[in-house]
Amino acid sequence: METNLLNSLWRESSEYLVTSRRALDTNLQCDVAIIGGGYSGLWTAYYLKQFAPDCRIAVLESNQIGFGASGRNGGWCSGFLPVSLGELEASHGRQAAIEMYSESFRTLDEIESVITNQKIDCDYHRGGTITGATNLVQKSRIDAEVSEMRRFGFDENDYRIITSNEVKSRIKISGLALGSYTPHCAVVNPAKLVHALANLVERVGVEIYENTNVIEYSPGRVKTDRSVCIADLVIRATEGFTPRLKRHRRNLAPLYSYMVATEPLSTRQLSDLGWQNRETYHDARNMIIYSQITKDNRIAFGGRGAPYHFASRVKPQYDTHAVIHDKIIRSMHNVFPVSREVAVTHRWGGPLGVPRNWRPSVNFDKKSGLGSLGGYVGDGVAAANLAARTLAHLIKGDNHPLTGLPWVNHPSRKWEFEPLRYIGINGLLKISESMDKYEAQHNKPDKVRSFILNKFLG
Ligand SMILES: Cc1cc2nc3c(=O)[nH]c(=O)nc-3n(C[C@H](O)[C@H](O)[C@H](O)COP(=O)(O)OP(=O)(O)OC[C@H]3O[C@@H](n4cnc5c(N)ncnc54)[C@H](O)[C@@H]3O)c2cc1C
């Protein structure tokens, strides 16, 4: 094992679904080789098998299924994307932006139908998301998001303002100015989902090889540490680990996100907290925090803001971070005072994949047979399903409406060379954190830092 994943609550609770699989130590010939055994790789295998049941597909995973972010995330299965409607409109037009978001919202129905039809046990519950505003700047951010949704024709059923009293009637959070609610989010136990998906695709004939590290690939050929796989199509689904691959060092930057989980709340603590419908909760600060209440009544709470590591390094020792975990615990105590009464039982983290333009993409080149999907910037639980369906239709070549979505073949430019990348990303993280402090103290926007941030992201 390359990491202390046992610290992850999800891993511990999904042990009964974990299967050990053999490595690929002899050469192999197949129709499709998929690099990466997370949601992106497995959903791609799932949909390709639906279209072509006889197709021979091999998933090559350097560690174990769900080793990446898919086995360790916050379990928000959200229809929202890391790219806004306005940004999509600017690059692809209004209608394309609407279609992208509509498909993304519908993705929850698709995931739900697979979970139901295949009897997948992953603690799935669609309770929606509450976003809280704890100061006036956060309130104006929420107002702007609602206005943007309305401008594109999404109504109250998609996203609406709720009073602080309504928030409190769902979850008792102190100090809120107001909030918003969207039904387009579910909670899952992420590791149960990824292991169940692997078992599902294996049952329809997909071959999964674990402990099989891909060193490099080119059209028709994948070189692993011990073998060569010859395949008509090669799909890269390696997200935050992509920089480890030759010729892909600057495609995606790995940013770390960290989580903690508490012991289960008592009946009294639960009744103090409310939180009956398992909505996901965050607030509108810049440095993202995210939380859910698990099926067994633990608070699982995460946050971004960890330092980026020079040269996009991804190492097992980065999977925990004492300082950031302590910060996350302090945030959790502030947001949910009742959490002070319970012990933190689990701490873990992992890398997510960030493209230079902060926008996920699905890429396929028919001529070379190469494809890739990802760059979800920490919003990939639902998006990986939509990306995989999109990719499967691109491969099938059936001109399905999904193949016209704006993220198709819309890759980002590469990240800067070091040390610029290191200075830029870590500077950006510091700025975001300082902005939150300034906004909380002064109750007004931090115009200077906001300007710098937009320049960097632009
Ligand atoms: C702590 C944390 C919290 C998050 N919370 C949320 C959330 O609540 N909601 C949400 O939507 N998103 C969240 N995300 C992001 C989300 O988990 C990811 O976007 C999603 O899981 C990406 O899936 P993937 O299959 O593309 O990548 P991964 O799950 O990262 O899978 C990539 C796989 O490829 C394998 N691999 C990499 N390189 C090679 C190689 N060379 N050879 C063979 N195999 C290789 C890796 O071992 C890994 O298993 C979070 C991420 C983290 C880290």
The ligand as a Tripos MOL2 file, in Angstrom:
@<TRIPOS>MOLECULE
LIG
   53    58     1     0     0
SMALL
NO_CHARGES

@<TRIPOS>ATOM
      1 C1        -10.1530   14.9150   -0.0520 C.3       1 LIG1
      2 C2        -10.9590   15.0870   -1.3190 C.ar      1 LIG1
      3 C3        -12.2850   15.4740   -1.2250 C.ar      1 LIG1
      4 C4        -13.0490   15.6020   -2.3820 C.ar      1 LIG1
      5 N1        -14.3870   15.8600   -2.2580 N.ar      1 LIG1
      6 C5        -15.1820   15.8360   -3.3580 C.ar      1 LIG1
      7 C6        -16.5850   15.9310   -3.2270 C.ar      1 LIG1
      8 O1        -17.1300   15.9570   -2.1240 O.2       1 LIG1
      9 N2        -17.3270   15.9660   -4.3780 N.ar      1 LIG1
     10 C7        -16.7500   15.8980   -5.6060 C.ar      1 LIG1
     11 O2        -17.4640   15.9650   -6.6100 O.2       1 LIG1
     12 N3        -15.4160   15.7380   -5.7510 N.ar      1 LIG1
     13 C8        -14.6260   15.6830   -4.6530 C.ar      1 LIG1
     14 N4        -13.2910   15.4770   -4.7900 N.ar      1 LIG1
     15 C9        -12.7560   15.2300   -6.1390 C.3       1 LIG1
     16 C10       -13.1890   13.8660   -6.6690 C.3       1 LIG1
     17 O3        -12.9460   12.8850   -5.6970 O.3       1 LIG1
     18 C11       -12.4430   13.5870   -7.9560 C.3       1 LIG1
     19 O4        -12.7240   14.6260   -8.8680 O.3       1 LIG1
     20 C12       -12.8180   12.2720   -8.5980 C.3       1 LIG1
     21 O5        -12.7550   11.2210   -7.6790 O.3       1 LIG1
     22 C13       -11.8940   12.0200   -9.7780 C.3       1 LIG1
     23 O6        -12.0340   10.6710  -10.1980 O.3       1 LIG1
     24 P1        -10.9710   10.1050  -11.2190 P.3       1 LIG1
     25 O7        -11.3310    8.7030  -11.4740 O.co2     1 LIG1
     26 O8        -10.8790   11.0080  -12.3930 O.co2     1 LIG1
     27 O9         -9.5910   10.2300  -10.4740 O.3       1 LIG1
     28 P2         -8.9740    9.3540   -9.2020 P.3       1 LIG1
     29 O10       -10.0640    8.8660   -8.3850 O.co2     1 LIG1
     30 O11        -7.9330   10.2040   -8.6250 O.co2     1 LIG1
     31 O12        -8.3940    8.1180   -9.9650 O.3       1 LIG1
     32 C14        -7.2120    8.1530  -10.7020 C.3       1 LIG1
     33 C15        -6.6030    6.7610  -10.5630 C.3       1 LIG1
     34 O13        -5.5610    6.6280  -11.5080 O.3       1 LIG1
     35 C16        -4.5340    5.8670  -10.9130 C.3       1 LIG1
     36 N5         -3.3080    6.2020  -11.6440 N.ar      1 LIG1
     37 C17        -2.7180    7.3980  -11.6920 C.ar      1 LIG1
     38 N6         -1.5920    7.3610  -12.4410 N.ar      1 LIG1
     39 C18        -1.5120    6.0830  -12.8940 C.ar      1 LIG1
     40 C19        -0.5680    5.4050  -13.6980 C.ar      1 LIG1
     41 N7          0.5010    6.0250  -14.1980 N.pl3     1 LIG1
     42 N8         -0.7610    4.0940  -13.9590 N.ar      1 LIG1
     43 C20        -1.8640    3.4410  -13.4890 C.ar      1 LIG1
     44 N9         -2.7730    4.0490  -12.6910 N.ar      1 LIG1
     45 C21        -2.5980    5.3500  -12.3990 C.ar      1 LIG1
     46 C22        -4.5130    6.3410   -9.4720 C.3       1 LIG1
     47 O14        -3.8900    5.4110   -8.6140 O.3       1 LIG1
     48 C23        -5.9860    6.5310   -9.1930 C.3       1 LIG1
     49 O15        -6.5720    5.3810   -8.6010 O.3       1 LIG1
     50 C24       -12.4710   15.3740   -3.6610 C.ar      1 LIG1
     51 C25       -11.1290   15.0080   -3.7550 C.ar      1 LIG1
     52 C26       -10.3770   14.8590   -2.5970 C.ar      1 LIG1
     53 C27        -8.9360   14.4520   -2.7100 C.3       1 LIG1
@<TRIPOS>BOND
     1     1     2 1
     2     2     3 ar
     3     2    52 ar
     4     3     4 ar
     5     4     5 ar
     6     4    50 ar
     7     5     6 ar
     8     6     7 ar
     9     6    13 1
    10     7     8 2
    11     7     9 ar
    12     9    10 ar
    13    10    11 2
    14    10    12 ar
    15    12    13 ar
    16    13    14 ar
    17    14    15 1
    18    14    50 ar
    19    15    16 1
    20    16    17 1
    21    16    18 1
    22    18    19 1
    23    18    20 1
    24    20    21 1
    25    20    22 1
    26    22    23 1
    27    23    24 1
    28    24    25 2
    29    24    26 1
    30    24    27 1
    31    27    28 1
    32    28    29 2
    33    28    30 1
    34    28    31 1
    35    31    32 1
    36    32    33 1
    37    33    34 1
    38    33    48 1
    39    34    35 1
    40    35    36 1
    41    35    46 1
    42    36    37 ar
    43    36    45 ar
    44    37    38 ar
    45    38    39 ar
    46    39    40 ar
    47    39    45 ar
    48    40    41 1
    49    40    42 ar
    50    42    43 ar
    51    43    44 ar
    52    44    45 ar
    53    46    47 1
    54    46    48 1
    55    48    49 1
    56    50    51 ar
    57    51    52 ar
    58    52    53 1
@<TRIPOS>SUBSTRUCTURE
     1 LIG1         1 GROUP 0 **** ****
